[in-house]
């Protein structure tokens, strides 16, 4: 049996789809614990309505917003099943996720969590891609030492929105690191994988919605980004807890995350200048400036990559996302319609 914990803050627009995708997983989902983190929209009334349709939904209304990690910790107290997952209120799961991941964990009794791939849907552009992992890791069960080597070689090769955890191997000390900020998901998976190993299902089993509002505050405010990176460094250097036993891995994780932040921040600034050009400059000048900004960003990205991540040069491209096929796009569209129909019935 599986419990699902969902923290939500003002996500009433997206929550019904997320819950519908969980409820459609079947009877193996025994409890859906929604932590309403001080929402000011119609989340409370929505949850009451949905609970009347499916008693597996249990919700906790917090009087004020405490943040994602404390909300997860509160919801985790209600988990009493062998397996559980932390789900996002604005993503959703695909059919078969619960069965495939629970079967994988039962077949790998020592593993602490099951990983799988995901589709990424850009709401602004409509572009749909799916995460790709190195073929040597697909469908594999990795013991802690093997997982360590995969992190050293490929970095964070996993998706975070489709993870299924084993309750008895979960380390609650993870909740003590709220300063991990935007890096929390990857840090959690890395910690637990290094303790107990992981198993992987070689299939996309979830959908991650890429929205403008999903951009981290670290990208929008450089001071926040620097603070997060410094705090992440302090956490990782505590090599006894979390159990990251390799200083080489610590160094690579910090440098990879530094690269991700820098590129995200520069891309955001570049986008703002491009939009300014569109709105305020003549068409010819605007076009020339946008092309120059695009080329400059590419060159800058390459130079920073070589500077911060020379150890990843041989792996460049192996973890890149790939476009969804026409059949996959059709199936996702039909499934989204089915979720909407199930809500209205």
C-alpha positions as CSV (number, residue, x, y, z in Angstrom):
1,X,0.0,0.0,0.0
2,X,1.1,3.6,-0.7
3,X,0.5,6.9,1.0
4,X,0.9,10.2,-0.9
5,X,1.9,13.5,0.8
6,X,1.1,16.7,-1.1
7,X,2.0,20.2,0.3
8,X,0.0,22.9,-1.4
9,X,-0.1,26.7,-1.3
10,X,-2.6,28.5,-3.5
11,X,-2.5,25.8,-6.1
12,X,-6.3,25.2,-6.3
13,X,-6.1,25.6,-10.1
14,X,-3.7,22.6,-10.4
15,X,-4.6,20.4,-7.4
16,X,-7.6,18.6,-8.9
17,X,-5.6,17.2,-11.8
18,X,-2.8,16.1,-9.4
19,X,-5.3,14.4,-7.1
20,X,-7.3,12.8,-10.0
21,X,-4.1,11.2,-11.4
22,X,-3.3,9.8,-7.9
23,X,-6.9,8.5,-7.3
24,X,-6.8,6.7,-10.7
25,X,-3.7,4.7,-9.7
26,X,-6.2,2.3,-8.0
27,X,-6.7,0.7,-4.6
28,X,-3.0,0.4,-3.9
29,X,-3.2,4.1,-2.9
30,X,-4.5,3.9,0.6
31,X,-4.2,7.5,1.8
32,X,-3.7,10.9,0.1
33,X,-2.5,13.4,2.7
34,X,-2.8,17.0,1.5
35,X,-1.1,19.7,3.7
36,X,-2.9,23.0,2.9
37,X,-0.1,25.4,3.8
38,X,-2.1,28.5,4.7
39,X,-3.6,28.9,1.2
40,X,-5.7,32.0,0.6
41,X,-7.4,30.8,-2.5
42,X,-10.3,28.3,-2.7
43,X,-8.1,25.3,-1.7
44,X,-9.9,24.6,1.5
45,X,-13.4,24.3,0.0
46,X,-12.0,22.4,-3.0
47,X,-10.4,19.8,-0.7
48,X,-13.7,19.4,1.2
49,X,-15.5,18.7,-2.0
50,X,-13.0,16.2,-3.3
51,X,-12.9,14.4,0.0
52,X,-16.6,13.8,-0.2
53,X,-15.9,12.0,-3.5
54,X,-13.0,10.0,-2.3
55,X,-12.5,9.4,1.5
56,X,-8.8,8.5,0.9
57,X,-8.2,12.2,0.7
58,X,-7.2,13.6,4.1
59,X,-6.3,17.2,4.5
60,X,-4.6,19.4,7.1
61,X,-5.4,23.1,7.1
62,X,-2.4,25.0,8.5
63,X,-3.4,28.5,9.9
64,X,-0.4,30.2,8.1
65,X,2.2,29.4,5.5
66,X,5.2,27.5,6.9
67,X,6.9,26.5,3.7
68,X,7.3,23.4,1.7
69,X,9.7,21.4,3.8
70,X,7.9,21.9,7.2
71,X,4.6,21.1,5.4
72,X,6.2,17.8,4.1
73,X,7.4,17.0,7.6
74,X,3.8,17.5,9.0
75,X,2.3,15.3,6.3
76,X,4.9,12.6,6.8
77,X,3.7,12.1,10.4
78,X,0.6,10.5,8.9
79,X,2.4,8.0,6.7
80,X,1.9,4.4,7.9
81,X,2.3,2.4,4.8
82,X,5.2,0.4,3.5
83,X,5.8,2.8,0.6
84,X,5.0,6.5,0.2
85,X,5.7,9.5,-2.1
86,X,5.9,13.3,-1.9
87,X,3.9,14.7,-4.8
88,X,3.7,18.3,-6.1
89,X,0.3,20.0,-6.3
90,X,1.0,21.2,-9.9
91,X,2.3,18.0,-11.5
92,X,0.6,14.7,-12.1
93,X,1.3,11.0,-12.4
94,X,0.7,8.7,-15.3
95,X,-1.2,5.4,-15.3
96,X,0.7,2.5,-13.9
97,X,3.1,4.6,-11.7
98,X,2.1,3.1,-8.4
99,X,2.1,-0.5,-9.7
100,X,5.4,-0.3,-11.5
101,X,7.3,1.5,-8.7
102,X,6.0,-0.7,-5.9
103,X,6.8,-3.8,-7.9
104,X,10.3,-2.5,-8.5
105,X,10.9,-1.9,-4.8
106,X,9.5,-5.3,-3.8
107,X,11.9,-6.9,-6.3
108,X,14.8,-4.9,-4.8
109,X,14.2,-5.3,-1.0
110,X,17.4,-3.4,-0.1
111,X,16.7,-0.3,-2.1
112,X,15.4,2.8,-0.4
113,X,13.6,4.4,-3.3
114,X,12.4,3.8,-6.9
115,X,13.2,6.3,-9.6
116,X,11.6,6.7,-13.0
117,X,11.6,9.2,-15.9
118,X,9.1,12.1,-16.5
119,X,7.6,14.2,-19.2
120,X,8.2,17.9,-19.1
121,X,5.4,20.1,-20.5
122,X,6.2,23.8,-21.1
123,X,2.9,25.6,-20.6
124,X,4.1,28.7,-22.4
125,X,5.4,27.1,-25.6
126,X,3.5,23.8,-25.5
127,X,6.8,22.0,-26.0
128,X,6.9,18.4,-24.5
129,X,10.1,16.6,-23.8
130,X,11.0,13.6,-21.6
131,X,13.9,13.1,-19.4
132,X,16.6,10.8,-20.6
133,X,19.1,8.9,-18.5
134,X,22.2,7.0,-19.4
135,X,21.4,3.6,-20.9
136,X,23.7,1.9,-18.5
137,X,21.4,2.9,-15.6
138,X,18.0,2.2,-17.1
139,X,16.0,-0.3,-15.3
140,X,18.9,-1.1,-13.0
141,X,19.1,-1.6,-9.2
142,X,22.1,0.2,-7.8
143,X,23.7,-0.5,-4.5
144,X,25.0,2.5,-2.5
145,X,28.5,2.3,-4.0
146,X,27.2,1.9,-7.5
147,X,24.9,4.9,-6.9
148,X,27.8,6.9,-5.7
149,X,29.7,6.2,-8.9
150,X,26.6,7.2,-10.9
151,X,26.5,10.6,-9.2
152,X,30.2,11.2,-9.7
153,X,29.9,10.3,-13.4
154,X,26.5,11.7,-14.4
155,X,25.4,14.1,-11.6
156,X,21.7,14.3,-10.8
157,X,20.5,11.9,-13.5
158,X,17.1,11.3,-12.0
159,X,13.7,13.0,-12.0
160,X,12.3,14.1,-8.6
161,X,8.5,14.1,-9.3
162,X,8.0,10.4,-9.7
163,X,10.0,9.0,-6.7
164,X,8.5,6.3,-4.5
165,X,10.2,5.8,-1.1
166,X,10.4,2.9,1.2
167,X,9.1,4.0,4.6
168,X,11.4,2.0,6.9
169,X,14.6,3.3,5.2
170,X,13.6,6.9,5.0
171,X,15.8,9.2,7.1
172,X,13.7,11.9,8.8
173,X,16.8,13.9,9.5
174,X,16.4,15.2,6.0
175,X,13.7,17.5,7.3
176,X,16.4,19.3,9.3
177,X,17.8,20.9,6.1
178,X,15.4,23.6,5.0
179,X,18.3,25.8,3.9
180,X,18.8,23.4,1.0
181,X,16.1,25.4,-0.7
182,X,15.8,24.7,-4.4
183,X,18.3,21.9,-4.1
184,X,16.3,19.9,-1.6
185,X,14.8,17.3,-3.9
186,X,18.2,16.3,-5.4
187,X,19.9,16.3,-2.0
188,X,17.2,14.1,-0.6
189,X,17.4,11.5,-3.4
190,X,21.2,11.6,-3.2
191,X,21.3,11.1,0.6
192,X,18.8,8.2,0.6
193,X,20.4,6.5,-2.4
194,X,23.9,6.7,-0.8
195,X,22.5,5.0,2.3
196,X,20.3,2.3,0.8
197,X,20.7,2.2,-3.0
198,X,18.0,2.8,-5.6
199,X,16.1,0.9,-8.2
200,X,14.9,2.4,-11.6
201,X,11.9,1.9,-13.8
202,X,12.8,2.6,-17.4
203,X,9.7,4.5,-18.4
204,X,8.2,8.0,-18.1
205,X,5.7,7.8,-15.3
206,X,4.9,11.4,-14.5
207,X,4.4,14.9,-15.9
208,X,6.2,17.9,-14.7
209,X,4.7,21.3,-15.7
210,X,7.3,23.9,-16.5
211,X,5.7,27.3,-15.7
212,X,7.2,30.8,-15.5
213,X,6.2,30.9,-11.8
214,X,8.3,27.8,-11.3
215,X,11.5,29.7,-11.7
216,X,13.3,29.6,-8.4
217,X,13.6,32.7,-6.3
218,X,17.3,32.0,-6.5
219,X,17.2,32.8,-10.2
220,X,15.2,36.0,-9.8
221,X,17.3,37.3,-6.9
222,X,21.1,36.7,-7.1
223,X,21.6,37.3,-3.3
224,X,19.2,34.4,-2.6
225,X,21.0,32.2,-5.1
226,X,24.4,32.9,-3.4
227,X,22.9,32.2,0.0
228,X,21.4,28.9,-1.1
229,X,24.7,27.8,-2.6
230,X,26.6,28.7,0.5
231,X,24.2,26.9,2.7
232,X,24.2,23.9,0.4
233,X,28.0,23.8,0.6
234,X,27.8,23.8,4.4
235,X,25.3,20.9,4.4
236,X,27.3,18.8,2.0
237,X,30.5,19.3,3.9
238,X,28.9,17.7,6.9
239,X,30.1,14.4,5.5
240,X,28.9,12.3,8.4
241,X,25.3,13.6,8.1
242,X,24.1,13.5,5.4
243,X,26.0,10.3,4.5
244,X,27.9,11.8,1.5
245,X,31.1,9.9,2.0
246,X,33.1,11.4,-0.9
247,X,34.5,14.9,-0.8
248,X,35.0,14.5,-4.6
249,X,31.2,14.1,-4.9
250,X,30.6,17.1,-2.6
251,X,32.8,19.3,-4.8
252,X,31.1,18.1,-8.0
253,X,27.6,18.6,-6.5
254,X,28.4,22.2,-5.5
255,X,30.0,23.0,-8.9
256,X,27.1,21.5,-10.8
257,X,24.5,23.4,-8.8
258,X,26.6,26.6,-9.1
259,X,26.5,26.1,-12.9
260,X,22.7,25.5,-12.9
261,X,22.1,28.7,-10.8
262,X,24.4,30.9,-12.9
263,X,23.0,29.8,-16.2
264,X,19.4,30.2,-14.9
265,X,20.1,33.7,-13.7
266,X,21.9,34.8,-16.9
267,X,19.1,33.2,-19.0
268,X,16.5,35.1,-17.0
269,X,18.3,38.4,-17.5
270,X,18.8,37.7,-21.2
271,X,15.1,37.0,-21.5
272,X,14.2,40.3,-19.9
273,X,16.5,42.3,-22.2
274,X,15.0,40.5,-25.2
275,X,11.5,41.3,-24.1
276,X,12.5,45.0,-23.6
277,X,13.9,45.0,-27.1
278,X,10.6,43.6,-28.5
279,X,8.6,46.2,-26.7
280,X,10.6,49.4,-27.1
281,X,13.0,49.1,-30.1
282,X,12.5,49.1,-33.8
283,X,12.0,45.7,-35.4
284,X,15.4,45.5,-37.1
285,X,17.4,46.6,-34.0
286,X,15.2,44.4,-31.8
287,X,15.9,41.3,-34.0
288,X,19.6,42.0,-34.2
289,X,19.8,42.4,-30.4
290,X,17.9,39.3,-29.7
291,X,20.1,37.2,-32.0
292,X,23.2,38.7,-30.3
293,X,21.8,37.9,-26.9
294,X,21.0,34.3,-27.9
295,X,24.5,33.7,-29.4
296,X,26.1,35.4,-26.4
297,X,24.2,33.1,-24.0
298,X,25.2,30.0,-25.9
299,X,28.9,31.0,-25.8
300,X,28.7,32.0,-22.1
301,X,27.0,28.7,-21.3
302,X,29.8,26.8,-23.0
303,X,32.6,28.7,-21.3
304,X,31.0,28.4,-17.8
305,X,30.4,24.7,-18.4
306,X,34.0,24.1,-19.3
307,X,35.1,26.2,-16.3
308,X,32.9,24.6,-13.7
309,X,32.2,21.1,-15.0
310,X,35.2,19.8,-17.0
311,X,34.6,16.4,-15.4
312,X,31.2,16.3,-17.3
313,X,32.5,17.0,-20.8
314,X,32.5,13.4,-21.8
315,X,28.9,13.0,-20.6
316,X,27.5,16.2,-22.2
317,X,24.4,15.3,-24.1
318,X,23.8,11.9,-22.6
319,X,21.4,13.2,-20.0
320,X,19.7,15.8,-22.3
321,X,15.9,15.6,-22.6
322,X,14.4,14.3,-25.8
323,X,11.3,15.4,-27.6
324,X,8.2,13.4,-27.1
325,X,6.9,11.5,-30.1
326,X,3.6,12.2,-31.8
327,X,2.1,9.1,-30.2
328,X,3.3,10.2,-26.8
329,X,1.9,13.7,-27.3
330,X,-1.4,12.2,-28.3
331,X,-1.5,9.9,-25.3
332,X,-0.7,12.7,-22.9
333,X,-3.4,14.9,-24.4
334,X,-6.0,12.1,-24.1
335,X,-5.0,11.3,-20.6
336,X,-5.3,14.9,-19.5
337,X,-8.8,14.9,-21.0
338,X,-9.7,11.8,-19.1
339,X,-8.5,13.4,-15.9
340,X,-10.6,16.4,-16.5
341,X,-13.6,14.2,-17.3
342,X,-13.2,12.2,-14.1
343,X,-13.4,15.5,-12.1
344,X,-16.6,16.6,-13.7
345,X,-18.3,13.2,-13.4
